[in-house]
Amino acid sequence: MSEEISIKGLSKVFKSDDSETVAIKDFNLEIREGELIAIVGPSGCGKTTLLRCIAGLEETTTGTISSGDKLFTEPGPDRGMVFQDFALFPWRTVRKNIEFGLEIAKVPKEDRKAQSDKYLEMMGLSAFADHRVHELSGGMKQRVSIARALITNPDIILMDEPFGALDAQTRNIMQRELVKLLEQTDQTIVFITHSVDEAVYLADRIVILTKRPAEIKEIIEIPWPRPRDRASPEFTALRKRILTELEKENTLNNN
């Protein structure tokens, strides 16, 4: 079952001996149960910091992040994380990478294999189950990373530029794979991306952030079902509008 996420009055300040950096300031957002919400903003504005706070990997300075009556103050099995750099274990096979969370949860070996078989097939990796990470392409590595996040059946999936390191063709393939995956799951997904095209193609809503410290500039509802036609006039117009808003923030950032 998916979950909604409530972010209230969130601020994050990084302090050193002689300075402090305000990454996020008085941030408020309600993320709906079962939606894919994409977050875009200028480079360095605090997108990844926000995601790490939701994951419980960063402690908030003020404010709360919660789902129902549960506060997110540390990592938990209800949240799966997909990193931009794959973060796989090179000494493990594809199957063993995917099964890692199940091992931590002490799921019996037979059950782990049955579940990993399911996700290997879902991700088109069945023929590579016994391969090592170095034998995989970038797209395959990211499929392993996504499968590892999904197999524990978390309510929330956090994706930090998951396709950013891929070439354009592989990135488009992975976006289409994610659209197919969305048809098979009801998890809530928070998706960080620098690509406006990717955000419009995938998201139910897009949150545009300001320059650092991150605040919400605008939230855009996407009115079209998936899959979407990137060549349509409506898609092109919305992409241009969001790019214009981001360019304004980058201009402010450079002045």
Secondary structure as UniProt FT lines:
FT   STRAND          5..15
FT   STRAND          20..31
FT   TURN            33..34
FT   STRAND          36..40
FT   TURN            43..44
FT   HELIX           47..55
FT   STRAND          62..67
FT   TURN            68..69
FT   STRAND          70..71
FT   TURN            77..78
FT   STRAND          79..82
FT   TURN            84..85
FT   TURN            90..91
FT   HELIX           94..98
FT   HELIX           100..104
FT   TURN            105..106
FT   HELIX           109..122
FT   TURN            123..124
FT   HELIX           126..128
FT   TURN            129..130
FT   HELIX           133..135
FT   HELIX           138..150
FT   TURN            151..152
FT   STRAND          156..160
FT   TURN            162..165
FT   HELIX           168..182
FT   TURN            183..184
FT   STRAND          188..192
FT   HELIX           196..202
FT   STRAND          205..209
FT   STRAND          216..221
FT   TURN            230..231
FT   HELIX           233..254
//
